[in-house]
C-alpha cells in the first residue's frame, strides 16, 4: 500500500516511520493528530512502522497494543515494528505484527527545522524508496481546482494557480506561475536536485524527495511571495526568487 500522494504511478514506496523517543501514548497521538489534521490525504491509509529502538524505558505489552489500536483508529495501518536487538521485550513473540530488521532506507524528518531527537517524545518520519527519474515535461494552462491531482513524469509547469485542496506531483521540478495554495511534491521518485518554483507561496505542503514542510513552517519563512524550495542536506530551504 502506498501513500495516497503517490498512487498515480505506484512506483514510489512511502511509509510512515513512527520513531518513538519517549513512550507517552497521549503525547504520541496528540502529535500525530496535529500532522494528520494539517494534511489528511498525505497520511490517509499510510503504512506505519513503529520504532521503539530509542526508548529508554521498558514498554509493556498492554501499552504497545494500546498504541497499535490508537494508530488503527487514526486510519493508519501498522505493518511492523522495530526494537533494539539487545533490548527485545519478553512479549516479542506474543504480538502478531512482524518484528522488522533495521532498515537501510533513508529516513527523513517530517518537518524541516524540527528539534533534535532527544528533545522530542516522538518523531514522525517518511521512508522513501529512491528511483531513477525521467525527464519529460507537462504543461498545464488552466487553474488546478480543489480536489484535482496532476502528475508529471518529468517537470510540471503550471501557467495558473494551484487551488487549496489540489495536489501537483512531479518526478522533476515544479513551476507554478501563479499562487501555489495546494500541495506540491517534487522529486517524488527520489530526485534530490528537484525544486519547486512559484509566484506566490501559500502552500498547504511542499515536498522534495520525501522531505516535506507544512504551511505553519512556511509562514515563518516566505509567505505570499515569489519563492523556490530546494533540498539542502536533507532539510528544505525556502528562498526568495
C-alpha positions as CSV (number, residue, x, y, z in Angstrom):
1,X,0.0,0.0,0.0
2,X,1.4,3.4,-0.9
3,X,0.7,6.8,0.5
4,X,-2.2,8.5,-1.4
5,X,0.1,11.2,-2.7
6,X,1.9,8.6,-4.8
7,X,-0.8,6.3,-6.0
8,X,-0.8,7.5,-9.6
9,X,2.3,5.5,-10.7
10,X,2.7,3.1,-7.8
11,X,6.4,3.3,-8.2
12,X,7.4,5.1,-5.1
13,X,7.0,3.3,-1.8
14,X,6.3,5.7,1.0
15,X,6.0,4.6,4.6
16,X,5.5,6.5,7.8
17,X,8.1,5.7,10.4
18,X,6.9,6.4,13.9
19,X,10.2,6.9,15.8
20,X,9.4,7.0,19.5
21,X,11.9,8.6,21.8
22,X,9.8,8.6,25.0
23,X,6.7,6.4,25.3
24,X,3.6,8.5,26.2
25,X,0.5,7.4,24.4
26,X,-1.3,10.6,24.8
27,X,1.6,12.7,23.5
28,X,2.2,10.4,20.6
29,X,-1.4,10.5,19.5
30,X,-1.5,14.3,20.0
31,X,1.5,14.9,17.7
32,X,0.1,12.5,15.1
33,X,-3.3,14.2,15.1
34,X,-1.7,17.6,14.6
35,X,0.1,16.3,11.5
36,X,-2.9,14.5,10.1
37,X,-5.3,17.4,10.6
38,X,-2.9,19.6,8.5
39,X,-2.6,17.3,5.6
40,X,-5.1,14.4,6.0
41,X,-4.7,13.0,2.5
42,X,-0.9,12.7,3.0
43,X,-1.3,10.2,5.8
44,X,-4.6,8.6,4.9
45,X,-4.2,4.8,4.9
46,X,-0.4,5.2,5.1
47,X,1.5,2.1,6.2
48,X,3.3,2.6,9.5
49,X,6.4,1.1,11.1
50,X,6.6,1.6,14.9
51,X,10.2,2.0,16.1
52,X,10.9,1.8,19.8
53,X,14.6,1.3,19.5
54,X,15.4,4.6,21.2
55,X,13.0,4.4,24.1
56,X,14.9,4.2,27.4
57,X,12.0,2.9,29.5
58,X,10.5,-0.6,29.1
59,X,7.3,-0.8,27.2
60,X,4.7,-3.2,28.4
61,X,2.6,-5.4,26.1
62,X,-0.7,-3.6,27.0
63,X,1.0,-0.2,26.2
64,X,2.2,-1.5,22.9
65,X,-1.2,-3.0,22.0
66,X,-3.0,0.3,23.0
67,X,-0.7,2.2,20.7
68,X,-1.5,-0.1,17.7
69,X,-5.2,0.2,18.4
70,X,-4.9,4.0,18.5
71,X,-3.0,4.1,15.2
72,X,-5.6,1.9,13.6
73,X,-8.3,4.3,14.9
74,X,-6.4,7.2,13.1
75,X,-6.7,5.3,9.8
76,X,-3.1,4.2,9.8
77,X,-2.0,0.7,9.0
78,X,0.8,-0.8,11.2
79,X,2.9,-3.1,9.0
80,X,5.7,-3.8,11.5
81,X,7.8,-2.7,14.4
82,X,11.4,-2.3,15.3
83,X,13.4,-2.6,18.5
84,X,17.0,-2.6,19.7
85,X,18.1,-6.2,19.3
86,X,19.8,-6.0,22.7
87,X,16.6,-4.9,24.4
88,X,13.9,-7.0,22.9
89,X,10.9,-7.3,25.2
90,X,9.8,-10.6,26.6
91,X,6.5,-10.3,24.8
92,X,8.0,-10.0,21.3
93,X,6.6,-13.4,20.3
94,X,3.1,-12.5,21.5
95,X,2.2,-9.8,19.1
96,X,1.1,-10.7,15.6
97,X,2.7,-7.6,14.0
98,X,6.1,-8.7,12.5
99,X,9.3,-7.6,14.1
100,X,11.4,-5.9,11.3
101,X,15.2,-5.7,11.0
102,X,16.9,-2.3,10.9
103,X,16.1,-0.5,7.6
104,X,18.7,0.6,5.0
105,X,16.2,3.1,3.6
106,X,16.6,6.8,4.0
107,X,14.7,8.3,6.9
108,X,13.6,11.9,6.5
109,X,12.4,14.3,9.2
110,X,8.7,15.1,8.7
111,X,9.2,18.9,9.2
112,X,12.3,20.9,8.3
113,X,13.8,22.7,11.3
114,X,12.5,20.2,13.8
115,X,14.1,19.8,17.2
116,X,16.8,17.2,17.8
117,X,15.5,13.7,18.6
118,X,16.4,14.0,22.3
119,X,14.1,17.0,22.6
120,X,11.1,15.2,21.2
121,X,8.8,12.5,22.5
122,X,8.0,11.3,19.0
123,X,9.4,11.9,15.6
124,X,7.3,11.2,12.5
125,X,9.4,10.3,9.5
126,X,9.0,9.3,5.9
127,X,10.9,6.5,4.3
128,X,11.3,7.0,0.6
129,X,12.4,4.4,-2.0
130,X,14.7,6.2,-4.5
131,X,14.2,5.5,-8.2
132,X,15.6,6.8,-11.5
133,X,13.9,9.9,-12.7
134,X,12.7,10.5,-16.3
135,X,12.7,14.0,-17.8
136,X,9.6,14.5,-20.0
137,X,7.6,17.7,-19.1
138,X,4.0,18.5,-18.8
139,X,2.5,22.0,-19.2
140,X,-0.9,22.9,-17.6
141,X,-2.5,26.1,-18.8
142,X,-5.7,26.1,-16.7
143,X,-6.0,26.6,-12.9
144,X,-5.9,23.3,-10.9
145,X,-9.0,23.2,-8.8
146,X,-9.5,21.8,-5.3
147,X,-9.6,18.0,-5.3
148,X,-7.7,17.7,-8.6
149,X,-4.3,15.9,-8.7
150,X,-1.8,16.3,-11.6
151,X,1.3,14.3,-12.0
152,X,4.3,14.6,-14.4
153,X,7.0,12.0,-15.1
154,X,9.4,14.9,-15.6
155,X,9.0,18.6,-14.9
156,X,5.5,20.0,-14.2
157,X,4.8,23.6,-15.4
158,X,1.5,25.2,-14.3
159,X,0.7,28.5,-16.0
160,X,-2.0,29.3,-13.5
161,X,-2.8,28.9,-9.8
162,X,-3.0,25.7,-7.8
163,X,-6.0,25.9,-5.6
164,X,-6.3,24.9,-1.9
165,X,-7.0,21.2,-1.7
166,X,-5.3,20.5,-5.1
167,X,-2.2,18.5,-5.5
168,X,0.6,18.6,-8.0
169,X,3.3,16.0,-8.2
170,X,6.4,15.6,-10.5
171,X,9.4,13.4,-10.8
172,X,11.4,16.5,-11.6
173,X,10.8,20.2,-10.9
174,X,7.5,22.0,-10.3
175,X,6.9,25.5,-11.7
176,X,3.8,27.4,-10.7
177,X,3.3,30.8,-12.5
178,X,0.5,31.8,-10.1
179,X,-0.4,31.2,-6.5
180,X,0.5,27.8,-5.0
181,X,-2.2,27.2,-2.4
182,X,-2.4,23.4,-2.5
183,X,0.2,20.7,-2.1
184,X,3.3,20.4,-4.3
185,X,5.5,17.4,-4.3
186,X,8.6,17.5,-6.5
187,X,11.2,14.7,-7.0
188,X,8.7,12.1,-5.9
189,X,11.0,9.3,-7.2
190,X,13.9,10.5,-5.1
191,X,15.5,13.2,-7.2
192,X,17.2,15.4,-4.5
193,X,18.0,18.1,-7.0
194,X,14.4,18.8,-7.8
195,X,13.0,22.2,-6.9
196,X,9.7,24.0,-6.6
197,X,9.2,27.4,-8.0
198,X,6.1,29.6,-7.6
199,X,5.0,33.2,-8.0
200,X,3.1,33.2,-4.6
201,X,3.9,30.7,-1.9
202,X,0.7,29.9,0.0
203,X,1.0,26.1,0.0
204,X,-0.5,23.6,2.4
205,X,2.5,21.4,1.9
206,X,5.7,21.4,-0.2
207,X,7.9,18.3,-0.5
208,X,11.1,17.3,-2.3
209,X,12.3,13.7,-2.5
210,X,10.1,12.8,0.5
211,X,11.2,15.8,2.7
212,X,8.2,18.0,3.4
213,X,7.3,21.2,5.1
214,X,3.8,22.2,6.2
215,X,2.1,25.6,5.9
216,X,2.7,26.6,9.5
217,X,6.5,26.3,8.9
218,X,6.3,28.0,5.5
219,X,4.5,31.0,7.0
220,X,7.6,31.7,9.2
221,X,9.9,32.0,6.2
222,X,8.4,33.3,2.9
223,X,4.7,33.6,2.5
224,X,2.6,35.0,-0.3
225,X,5.7,36.0,-2.3
226,X,7.8,34.5,-5.1
227,X,9.9,31.7,-3.8
228,X,11.8,28.5,-4.6
229,X,12.0,25.4,-2.4
230,X,15.1,23.2,-2.6
231,X,16.7,20.4,-0.6
232,X,19.9,21.1,1.3
233,X,21.5,18.4,3.4
234,X,18.1,16.6,4.0
235,X,16.4,19.9,5.0
236,X,14.2,22.1,2.9
237,X,15.3,25.6,2.2
238,X,12.8,28.3,1.1
239,X,14.4,31.2,-0.5
240,X,13.1,34.2,-2.5
241,X,13.2,34.4,-6.3
